[in-house]
Amino acid sequence: MDREKEISEIMDFVERYKESMASQMVVSRILGDKGAKVNNKTIDELKNRIVNAADDELEACYYIIK
């Protein structure tokens, strides 16, 4: 799948389902902070950092939300 499409779908999911365990797992994985709460601040940080994520990390996050 196209990297940009994966990123778009991951971000859409996290923004819609902030309280879900899947969103928490994605934020923890990309930001490296297992205690991070999913809120507007962490979503902004996720947007900035997910574009630099390794392909395998991105695929893992995509799998988590699907």
mmCIF file of the N, C-alpha and C atoms, coordinates in Angstrom:
data_MODEL
# 
_entry.id   MODEL 
# 
loop_
_atom_site.group_PDB 
_atom_site.id 
_atom_site.type_symbol 
_atom_site.label_atom_id 
_atom_site.label_alt_id 
_atom_site.label_comp_id 
_atom_site.label_asym_id 
_atom_site.label_entity_id 
_atom_site.label_seq_id 
_atom_site.pdbx_PDB_ins_code 
_atom_site.Cartn_x 
_atom_site.Cartn_y 
_atom_site.Cartn_z 
_atom_site.occupancy 
_atom_site.B_iso_or_equiv 
_atom_site.pdbx_formal_charge 
_atom_site.auth_seq_id 
_atom_site.auth_comp_id 
_atom_site.auth_asym_id 
_atom_site.auth_atom_id 
_atom_site.pdbx_PDB_model_num 
ATOM 1   N N  . MET A 1 1  ? 0.841   -1.189 0.000  1.00 0.00 ? 1  MET A N  1 
ATOM 2   C CA . MET A 1 1  ? 0.000   0.000  0.000  1.00 0.00 ? 1  MET A CA 1 
ATOM 3   C C  . MET A 1 1  ? 0.881   1.246  0.000  1.00 0.00 ? 1  MET A C  1 
ATOM 4   N N  . ASP A 1 2  ? 0.360   2.289  -0.559 1.00 0.00 ? 2  ASP A N  1 
ATOM 5   C CA . ASP A 1 2  ? 1.033   3.588  -0.634 1.00 0.00 ? 2  ASP A CA 1 
ATOM 6   C C  . ASP A 1 2  ? 1.274   4.138  0.779  1.00 0.00 ? 2  ASP A C  1 
ATOM 7   N N  . ARG A 1 3  ? 2.487   4.556  1.041  1.00 0.00 ? 3  ARG A N  1 
ATOM 8   C CA . ARG A 1 3  ? 2.885   5.076  2.355  1.00 0.00 ? 3  ARG A CA 1 
ATOM 9   C C  . ARG A 1 3  ? 2.010   6.250  2.798  1.00 0.00 ? 3  ARG A C  1 
ATOM 10  N N  . GLU A 1 4  ? 1.758   7.180  1.885  1.00 0.00 ? 4  GLU A N  1 
ATOM 11  C CA . GLU A 1 4  ? 0.939   8.348  2.233  1.00 0.00 ? 4  GLU A CA 1 
ATOM 12  C C  . GLU A 1 4  ? -0.486  7.946  2.594  1.00 0.00 ? 4  GLU A C  1 
ATOM 13  N N  . LYS A 1 5  ? -1.010  6.943  1.914  1.00 0.00 ? 5  LYS A N  1 
ATOM 14  C CA . LYS A 1 5  ? -2.364  6.465  2.212  1.00 0.00 ? 5  LYS A CA 1 
ATOM 15  C C  . LYS A 1 5  ? -2.395  5.800  3.585  1.00 0.00 ? 5  LYS A C  1 
ATOM 16  N N  . GLU A 1 6  ? -1.373  5.018  3.895  1.00 0.00 ? 6  GLU A N  1 
ATOM 17  C CA . GLU A 1 6  ? -1.290  4.391  5.220  1.00 0.00 ? 6  GLU A CA 1 
ATOM 18  C C  . GLU A 1 6  ? -1.266  5.460  6.310  1.00 0.00 ? 6  GLU A C  1 
ATOM 19  N N  . ILE A 1 7  ? -0.427  6.468  6.130  1.00 0.00 ? 7  ILE A N  1 
ATOM 20  C CA . ILE A 1 7  ? -0.326  7.549  7.115  1.00 0.00 ? 7  ILE A CA 1 
ATOM 21  C C  . ILE A 1 7  ? -1.670  8.245  7.274  1.00 0.00 ? 7  ILE A C  1 
ATOM 22  N N  . SER A 1 8  ? -2.324  8.532  6.167  1.00 0.00 ? 8  SER A N  1 
ATOM 23  C CA . SER A 1 8  ? -3.618  9.204  6.197  1.00 0.00 ? 8  SER A CA 1 
ATOM 24  C C  . SER A 1 8  ? -4.654  8.380  6.965  1.00 0.00 ? 8  SER A C  1 
ATOM 25  N N  . GLU A 1 9  ? -4.702  7.087  6.703  1.00 0.00 ? 9  GLU A N  1 
ATOM 26  C CA . GLU A 1 9  ? -5.676  6.227  7.378  1.00 0.00 ? 9  GLU A CA 1 
ATOM 27  C C  . GLU A 1 9  ? -5.361  6.080  8.863  1.00 0.00 ? 9  GLU A C  1 
ATOM 28  N N  . ILE A 1 10 ? -4.092  5.979  9.201  1.00 0.00 ? 10 ILE A N  1 
ATOM 29  C CA . ILE A 1 10 ? -3.699  5.886  10.611 1.00 0.00 ? 10 ILE A CA 1 
ATOM 30  C C  . ILE A 1 10 ? -4.094  7.159  11.348 1.00 0.00 ? 10 ILE A C  1 
ATOM 31  N N  . MET A 1 11 ? -3.768  8.318  10.777 1.00 0.00 ? 11 MET A N  1 
ATOM 32  C CA . MET A 1 11 ? -4.089  9.588  11.428 1.00 0.00 ? 11 MET A CA 1 
ATOM 33  C C  . MET A 1 11 ? -5.595  9.773  11.556 1.00 0.00 ? 11 MET A C  1 
ATOM 34  N N  . ASP A 1 12 ? -6.337  9.421  10.528 1.00 0.00 ? 12 ASP A N  1 
ATOM 35  C CA . ASP A 1 12 ? -7.794  9.528  10.574 1.00 0.00 ? 12 ASP A CA 1 
ATOM 36  C C  . ASP A 1 12 ? -8.351  8.675  11.711 1.00 0.00 ? 12 ASP A C  1 
ATOM 37  N N  . PHE A 1 13 ? -7.860  7.461  11.834 1.00 0.00 ? 13 PHE A N  1 
ATOM 38  C CA . PHE A 1 13 ? -8.322  6.563  12.890 1.00 0.00 ? 13 PHE A CA 1 
ATOM 39  C C  . PHE A 1 13 ? -8.022  7.145  14.268 1.00 0.00 ? 13 PHE A C  1 
ATOM 40  N N  . VAL A 1 14 ? -6.786  7.574  14.473 1.00 0.00 ? 14 VAL A N  1 
ATOM 41  C CA . VAL A 1 14 ? -6.380  8.098  15.783 1.00 0.00 ? 14 VAL A CA 1 
ATOM 42  C C  . VAL A 1 14 ? -7.194  9.341  16.147 1.00 0.00 ? 14 VAL A C  1 
ATOM 43  N N  . GLU A 1 15 ? -7.438  10.214 15.177 1.00 0.00 ? 15 GLU A N  1 
ATOM 44  C CA . GLU A 1 15 ? -8.223  11.424 15.449 1.00 0.00 ? 15 GLU A CA 1 
ATOM 45  C C  . GLU A 1 15 ? -9.673  11.088 15.785 1.00 0.00 ? 15 GLU A C  1 
ATOM 46  N N  . ARG A 1 16 ? -10.232 10.076 15.146 1.00 0.00 ? 16 ARG A N  1 
ATOM 47  C CA . ARG A 1 16 ? -11.629 9.693  15.398 1.00 0.00 ? 16 ARG A CA 1 
ATOM 48  C C  . ARG A 1 16 ? -11.811 8.917  16.692 1.00 0.00 ? 16 ARG A C  1 
ATOM 49  N N  . TYR A 1 17 ? -10.858 8.054  16.985 1.00 0.00 ? 17 TYR A N  1 
ATOM 50  C CA . TYR A 1 17 ? -11.003 7.123  18.109 1.00 0.00 ? 17 TYR A CA 1 
ATOM 51  C C  . TYR A 1 17 ? -9.887  7.324  19.129 1.00 0.00 ? 17 TYR A C  1 
ATOM 52  N N  . LYS A 1 18 ? -9.845  8.521  19.688 1.00 0.00 ? 18 LYS A N  1 
ATOM 53  C CA . LYS A 1 18 ? -8.782  8.890  20.632 1.00 0.00 ? 18 LYS A CA 1 
ATOM 54  C C  . LYS A 1 18 ? -8.727  7.972  21.853 1.00 0.00 ? 18 LYS A C  1 
ATOM 55  N N  . GLU A 1 19 ? -9.864  7.468  22.269 1.00 0.00 ? 19 GLU A N  1 
ATOM 56  C CA . GLU A 1 19 ? -9.928  6.658  23.486 1.00 0.00 ? 19 GLU A CA 1 
ATOM 57  C C  . GLU A 1 19 ? -9.637  5.183  23.253 1.00 0.00 ? 19 GLU A C  1 
ATOM 58  N N  . SER A 1 20 ? -9.467  4.770  22.004 1.00 0.00 ? 20 SER A N  1 
ATOM 59  C CA . SER A 1 20 ? -9.293  3.341  21.723 1.00 0.00 ? 20 SER A CA 1 
ATOM 60  C C  . SER A 1 20 ? -7.895  2.852  22.088 1.00 0.00 ? 20 SER A C  1 
ATOM 61  N N  . MET A 1 21 ? -7.827  1.566  22.394 1.00 0.00 ? 21 MET A N  1 
ATOM 62  C CA . MET A 1 21 ? -6.543  0.939  22.696 1.00 0.00 ? 21 MET A CA 1 
ATOM 63  C C  . MET A 1 21 ? -5.645  0.970  21.464 1.00 0.00 ? 21 MET A C  1 
ATOM 64  N N  . ALA A 1 22 ? -6.228  0.821  20.286 1.00 0.00 ? 22 ALA A N  1 
ATOM 65  C CA . ALA A 1 22 ? -5.444  0.855  19.044 1.00 0.00 ? 22 ALA A CA 1 
ATOM 66  C C  . ALA A 1 22 ? -4.766  2.212  18.874 1.00 0.00 ? 22 ALA A C  1 
ATOM 67  N N  . SER A 1 23 ? -5.492  3.293  19.127 1.00 0.00 ? 23 SER A N  1 
ATOM 68  C CA . SER A 1 23 ? -4.900  4.632  19.025 1.00 0.00 ? 23 SER A CA 1 
ATOM 69  C C  . SER A 1 23 ? -3.776  4.798  20.033 1.00 0.00 ? 23 SER A C  1 
ATOM 70  N N  . GLN A 1 24 ? -3.986  4.315  21.248 1.00 0.00 ? 24 GLN A N  1 
ATOM 71  C CA . GLN A 1 24 ? -2.952  4.386  22.286 1.00 0.00 ? 24 GLN A CA 1 
ATOM 72  C C  . GLN A 1 24 ? -1.705  3.625  21.849 1.00 0.00 ? 24 GLN A C  1 
ATOM 73  N N  . MET A 1 25 ? -1.893  2.468  21.238 1.00 0.00 ? 25 MET A N  1 
ATOM 74  C CA . MET A 1 25 ? -0.759  1.659  20.786 1.00 0.00 ? 25 MET A CA 1 
ATOM 75  C C  . MET A 1 25 ? 0.020   2.366  19.680 1.00 0.00 ? 25 MET A C  1 
ATOM 76  N N  . VAL A 1 26 ? -0.707  2.995  18.748 1.00 0.00 ? 26 VAL A N  1 
ATOM 77  C CA . VAL A 1 26 ? -0.048  3.715  17.650 1.00 0.00 ? 26 VAL A CA 1 
ATOM 78  C C  . VAL A 1 26 ? 0.766   4.885  18.202 1.00 0.00 ? 26 VAL A C  1 
ATOM 79  N N  . VAL A 1 27 ? 0.157   5.681  19.067 1.00 0.00 ? 27 VAL A N  1 
ATOM 80  C CA . VAL A 1 27 ? 0.851   6.832  19.653 1.00 0.00 ? 27 VAL A CA 1 
ATOM 81  C C  . VAL A 1 27 ? 2.081   6.364  20.436 1.00 0.00 ? 27 VAL A C  1 
ATOM 82  N N  . SER A 1 28 ? 1.918   5.330  21.237 1.00 0.00 ? 28 SER A N  1 
ATOM 83  C CA . SER A 1 28 ? 3.042   4.805  22.015 1.00 0.00 ? 28 SER A CA 1 
ATOM 84  C C  . SER A 1 28 ? 4.167   4.330  21.116 1.00 0.00 ? 28 SER A C  1 
ATOM 85  N N  . ARG A 1 29 ? 3.811   3.651  20.060 1.00 0.00 ? 29 ARG A N  1 
ATOM 86  C CA . ARG A 1 29 ? 4.809   3.078  19.148 1.00 0.00 ? 29 ARG A CA 1 
ATOM 87  C C  . ARG A 1 29 ? 5.587   4.168  18.413 1.00 0.00 ? 29 ARG A C  1 
ATOM 88  N N  . ILE A 1 30 ? 4.891   5.168  17.886 1.00 0.00 ? 30 ILE A N  1 
ATOM 89  C CA . ILE A 1 30 ? 5.554   6.208  17.094 1.00 0.00 ? 30 ILE A CA 1 
ATOM 90  C C  . ILE A 1 30 ? 6.277   7.221  17.984 1.00 0.00 ? 30 ILE A C  1 
ATOM 91  N N  . LEU A 1 31 ? 5.663   7.598  19.100 1.00 0.00 ? 31 LEU A N  1 
ATOM 92  C CA . LEU A 1 31 ? 6.283   8.601  19.969 1.00 0.00 ? 31 LEU A CA 1 
ATOM 93  C C  . LEU A 1 31 ? 7.257   7.990  20.966 1.00 0.00 ? 31 LEU A C  1 
ATOM 94  N N  . GLY A 1 32 ? 7.193   6.679  21.155 1.00 0.00 ? 32 GLY A N  1 
ATOM 95  C CA . GLY A 1 32 ? 8.098   6.015  22.082 1.00 0.00 ? 32 GLY A CA 1 
ATOM 96  C C  . GLY A 1 32 ? 7.781   6.288  23.536 1.00 0.00 ? 32 GLY A C  1 
ATOM 97  N N  . ASP A 1 33 ? 6.537   6.650  23.825 1.00 0.00 ? 33 ASP A N  1 
ATOM 98  C CA . ASP A 1 33 ? 6.111   6.966  25.189 1.00 0.00 ? 33 ASP A CA 1 
ATOM 99  C C  . ASP A 1 33 ? 4.867   6.154  25.516 1.00 0.00 ? 33 ASP A C  1 
ATOM 100 N N  . LYS A 1 34 ? 5.061   5.074  26.268 1.00 0.00 ? 34 LYS A N  1 
ATOM 101 C CA . LYS A 1 34 ? 3.936   4.182  26.568 1.00 0.00 ? 34 LYS A CA 1 
ATOM 102 C C  . LYS A 1 34 ? 2.868   4.844  27.433 1.00 0.00 ? 34 LYS A C  1 
ATOM 103 N N  . GLY A 1 35 ? 3.211   5.906  28.128 1.00 0.00 ? 35 GLY A N  1 
ATOM 104 C CA . GLY A 1 35 ? 2.254   6.579  28.994 1.00 0.00 ? 35 GLY A CA 1 
ATOM 105 C C  . GLY A 1 35 ? 1.561   7.771  28.344 1.00 0.00 ? 35 GLY A C  1 
ATOM 106 N N  . ALA A 1 36 ? 1.870   8.033  27.086 1.00 0.00 ? 36 ALA A N  1 
ATOM 107 C CA . ALA A 1 36 ? 1.309   9.212  26.411 1.00 0.00 ? 36 ALA A CA 1 
ATOM 108 C C  . ALA A 1 36 ? -0.201  9.085  26.254 1.00 0.00 ? 36 ALA A C  1 
ATOM 109 N N  . LYS A 1 37 ? -0.900  10.130 26.612 1.00 0.00 ? 37 LYS A N  1 
ATOM 110 C CA . LYS A 1 37 ? -2.347  10.190 26.410 1.00 0.00 ? 37 LYS A CA 1 
ATOM 111 C C  . LYS A 1 37 ? -2.614  10.654 24.985 1.00 0.00 ? 37 LYS A C  1 
ATOM 112 N N  . VAL A 1 38 ? -3.681  10.138 24.402 1.00 0.00 ? 38 VAL A N  1 
ATOM 113 C CA . VAL A 1 38 ? -4.039  10.561 23.048 1.00 0.00 ? 38 VAL A CA 1 
ATOM 114 C C  . VAL A 1 38 ? -4.906  11.809 23.180 1.00 0.00 ? 38 VAL A C  1 
ATOM 115 N N  . ASN A 1 39 ? -4.309  12.958 22.860 1.00 0.00 ? 39 ASN A N  1 
ATOM 116 C CA . ASN A 1 39 ? -5.023  14.227 22.899 1.00 0.00 ? 39 ASN A CA 1 
ATOM 117 C C  . ASN A 1 39 ? -4.523  15.081 21.733 1.00 0.00 ? 39 ASN A C  1 
ATOM 118 N N  . ASN A 1 40 ? -5.001  16.299 21.640 1.00 0.00 ? 40 ASN A N  1 
ATOM 119 C CA . ASN A 1 40 ? -4.621  17.152 20.505 1.00 0.00 ? 40 ASN A CA 1 
ATOM 120 C C  . ASN A 1 40 ? -3.111  17.376 20.427 1.00 0.00 ? 40 ASN A C  1 
ATOM 121 N N  . LYS A 1 41 ? -2.466  17.506 21.566 1.00 0.00 ? 41 LYS A N  1 
ATOM 122 C CA . LYS A 1 41 ? -1.013  17.726 21.585 1.00 0.00 ? 41 LYS A CA 1 
ATOM 123 C C  . LYS A 1 41 ? -0.268  16.510 21.035 1.00 0.00 ? 41 LYS A C  1 
ATOM 124 N N  . THR A 1 42 ? -0.627  15.324 21.522 1.00 0.00 ? 42 THR A N  1 
ATOM 125 C CA . THR A 1 42 ? 0.071   14.127 21.045 1.00 0.00 ? 42 THR A CA 1 
ATOM 126 C C  . THR A 1 42 ? -0.288  13.810 19.598 1.00 0.00 ? 42 THR A C  1 
ATOM 127 N N  . ILE A 1 43 ? -1.497  14.145 19.175 1.00 0.00 ? 43 ILE A N  1 
ATOM 128 C CA . ILE A 1 43 ? -1.875  13.935 17.770 1.00 0.00 ? 43 ILE A CA 1 
ATOM 129 C C  . ILE A 1 43 ? -1.036  14.839 16.870 1.00 0.00 ? 43 ILE A C  1 
ATOM 130 N N  . ASP A 1 44 ? -0.818  16.084 17.278 1.00 0.00 ? 44 ASP A N  1 
ATOM 131 C CA . ASP A 1 44 ? 0.047   16.985 16.500 1.00 0.00 ? 44 ASP A CA 1 
ATOM 132 C C  . ASP A 1 44 ? 1.472   16.445 16.427 1.00 0.00 ? 44 ASP A C  1 
ATOM 133 N N  . GLU A 1 45 ? 1.965   15.937 17.549 1.00 0.00 ? 45 GLU A N  1 
ATOM 134 C CA . GLU A 1 45 ? 3.310   15.364 17.567 1.00 0.00 ? 45 GLU A CA 1 
ATOM 135 C C  . GLU A 1 45 ? 3.369   14.114 16.685 1.00 0.00 ? 45 GLU A C  1 
ATOM 136 N N  . LEU A 1 46 ? 2.315   13.314 16.737 1.00 0.00 ? 46 LEU A N  1 
ATOM 137 C CA . LEU A 1 46 ? 2.238   12.118 15.896 1.00 0.00 ? 46 LEU A CA 1 
ATOM 138 C C  . LEU A 1 46 ? 2.284   12.490 14.418 1.00 0.00 ? 46 LEU A C  1 
ATOM 139 N N  . LYS A 1 47 ? 1.537   13.526 14.034 1.00 0.00 ? 47 LYS A N  1 
ATOM 140 C CA . LYS A 1 47 ? 1.534   13.989 12.637 1.00 0.00 ? 47 LYS A CA 1 
ATOM 141 C C  . LYS A 1 47 ? 2.936   14.354 12.172 1.00 0.00 ? 47 LYS A C  1 
ATOM 142 N N  . ASN A 1 48 ? 3.690   14.995 13.043 1.00 0.00 ? 48 ASN A N  1 
ATOM 143 C CA . ASN A 1 48 ? 5.048   15.422 12.695 1.00 0.00 ? 48 ASN A CA 1 
ATOM 144 C C  . ASN A 1 48 ? 6.031   14.262 12.620 1.00 0.00 ? 48 ASN A C  1 
ATOM 145 N N  . ARG A 1 49 ? 5.831   13.247 13.456 1.00 0.00 ? 49 ARG A N  1 
ATOM 146 C CA . ARG A 1 49 ? 6.821   12.170 13.540 1.00 0.00 ? 49 ARG A CA 1 
ATOM 147 C C  . ARG A 1 49 ? 6.497   10.959 12.686 1.00 0.00 ? 49 ARG A C  1 
ATOM 148 N N  . ILE A 1 50 ? 5.228   10.745 12.367 1.00 0.00 ? 50 ILE A N  1 
ATOM 149 C CA . ILE A 1 50 ? 4.863   9.539  11.625 1.00 0.00 ? 50 ILE A CA 1 
ATOM 150 C C  . ILE A 1 50 ? 5.443   9.541  10.210 1.00 0.00 ? 50 ILE A C  1 
ATOM 151 N N  . VAL A 1 51 ? 5.632   10.718 9.639  1.00 0.00 ? 51 VAL A N  1 
ATOM 152 C CA . VAL A 1 51 ? 6.184   10.799 8.275  1.00 0.00 ? 51 VAL A CA 1 
ATOM 153 C C  . VAL A 1 51 ? 7.619   10.280 8.207  1.00 0.00 ? 51 VAL A C  1 
ATOM 154 N N  . ASN A 1 52 ? 8.316   10.281 9.339  1.00 0.00 ? 52 ASN A N  1 
ATOM 155 C CA . ASN A 1 52 ? 9.694   9.792  9.388  1.00 0.00 ? 52 ASN A CA 1 
ATOM 156 C C  . ASN A 1 52 ? 9.806   8.367  9.932  1.00 0.00 ? 52 ASN A C  1 
ATOM 157 N N  . ALA A 1 53 ? 8.668   7.747  10.203 1.00 0.00 ? 53 ALA A N  1 
ATOM 158 C CA . ALA A 1 53 ? 8.684   6.389  10.750 1.00 0.00 ? 53 ALA A CA 1 
ATOM 159 C C  . ALA A 1 53 ? 9.207   5.406  9.711  1.00 0.00 ? 53 ALA A C  1 
ATOM 160 N N  . ALA A 1 54 ? 9.899   4.392  10.198 1.00 0.00 ? 54 ALA A N  1 
ATOM 161 C CA . ALA A 1 54 ? 10.390  3.333  9.314  1.00 0.00 ? 54 ALA A CA 1 
ATOM 162 C C  . ALA A 1 54 ? 9.197   2.597  8.698  1.00 0.00 ? 54 ALA A C  1 
ATOM 163 N N  . ASP A 1 55 ? 9.408   2.041  7.533  1.00 0.00 ? 55 ASP A N  1 
ATOM 164 C CA . ASP A 1 55 ? 8.332   1.339  6.835  1.00 0.00 ? 55 ASP A CA 1 
ATOM 165 C C  . ASP A 1 55 ? 7.721   0.224  7.678  1.00 0.00 ? 55 ASP A C  1 
ATOM 166 N N  . ASP A 1 56 ? 8.554   -0.532 8.391  1.00 0.00 ? 56 ASP A N  1 
ATOM 167 C CA . ASP A 1 56 ? 8.018   -1.628 9.198  1.00 0.00 ? 56 ASP A CA 1 
ATOM 168 C C  . ASP A 1 56 ? 7.184   -1.106 10.368 1.00 0.00 ? 56 ASP A C  1 
ATOM 169 N N  . GLU A 1 57 ? 7.562   0.022  10.943 1.00 0.00 ? 57 GLU A N  1 
ATOM 170 C CA . GLU A 1 57 ? 6.767   0.632  12.015 1.00 0.00 ? 57 GLU A CA 1 
ATOM 171 C C  . GLU A 1 57 ? 5.421   1.109  11.478 1.00 0.00 ? 57 GLU A C  1 
ATOM 172 N N  . LEU A 1 58 ? 5.455   1.709  10.312 1.00 0.00 ? 58 LEU A N  1 
ATOM 173 C CA . LEU A 1 58 ? 4.232   2.203  9.690  1.00 0.00 ? 58 LEU A CA 1 
ATOM 174 C C  . LEU A 1 58 ? 3.288   1.043  9.377  1.00 0.00 ? 58 LEU A C  1 
ATOM 175 N N  . GLU A 1 59 ? 3.826   -0.025 8.829  1.00 0.00 ? 59 GLU A N  1 
ATOM 176 C CA . GLU A 1 59 ? 3.008   -1.201 8.521  1.00 0.00 ? 59 GLU A CA 1 
ATOM 177 C C  . GLU A 1 59 ? 2.417   -1.802 9.788  1.00 0.00 ? 59 GLU A C  1 
ATOM 178 N N  . ALA A 1 60 ? 3.199   -1.840 10.866 1.00 0.00 ? 60 ALA A N  1 
ATOM 179 C CA . ALA A 1 60 ? 2.700   -2.366 12.135 1.00 0.00 ? 60 ALA A CA 1 
ATOM 180 C C  . ALA A 1 60 ? 1.545   -1.511 12.658 1.00 0.00 ? 60 ALA A C  1 
ATOM 181 N N  . CYS A 1 61 ? 1.686   -0.200 12.580 1.00 0.00 ? 61 CYS A N  1 
ATOM 182 C CA . CYS A 1 61 ? 0.619   0.705  13.028 1.00 0.00 ? 61 CYS A CA 1 
ATOM 183 C C  . CYS A 1 61 ? -0.627  0.542  12.171 1.00 0.00 ? 61 CYS A C  1 
ATOM 184 N N  . TYR A 1 62 ? -0.429  0.380  10.884 1.00 0.00 ? 62 TYR A N  1 
ATOM 185 C CA . TYR A 1 62 ? -1.565  0.184  9.978  1.00 0.00 ? 62 TYR A CA 1 
ATOM 186 C C  . TYR A 1 62 ? -2.291  -1.111 10.333 1.00 0.00 ? 62 TYR A C  1 
ATOM 187 N N  . TYR A 1 63 ? -1.544  -2.149 10.610 1.00 0.00 ? 63 TYR A N  1 
ATOM 188 C CA . TYR A 1 63 ? -2.133  -3.433 10.991 1.00 0.00 ? 63 TYR A CA 1 
ATOM 189 C C  . TYR A 1 63 ? -2.921  -3.288 12.295 1.00 0.00 ? 63 TYR A C  1 
ATOM 190 N N  . ILE A 1 64 ? -2.405  -2.522 13.245 1.00 0.00 ? 64 ILE A N  1 
ATOM 191 C CA . ILE A 1 64 ? -3.068  -2.315 14.535 1.00 0.00 ? 64 ILE A CA 1 
ATOM 192 C C  . ILE A 1 64 ? -4.450  -1.700 14.352 1.00 0.00 ? 64 ILE A C  1 
ATOM 193 N N  . ILE A 1 65 ? -4.576  -0.738 13.451 1.00 0.00 ? 65 ILE A N  1 
ATOM 194 C CA . ILE A 1 65 ? -5.865  -0.044 13.303 1.00 0.00 ? 65 ILE A CA 1 
ATOM 195 C C  . ILE A 1 65 ? -6.847  -0.783 12.400 1.00 0.00 ? 65 ILE A C  1 
ATOM 196 N N  . LYS A 1 66 ? -6.402  -1.794 11.705 1.00 0.00 ? 66 LYS A N  1 
ATOM 197 C CA . LYS A 1 66 ? -7.284  -2.528 10.783 1.00 0.00 ? 66 LYS A CA 1 
ATOM 198 C C  . LYS A 1 66 ? -7.827  -3.783 11.371 1.00 0.00 ? 66 LYS A C  1 
# 
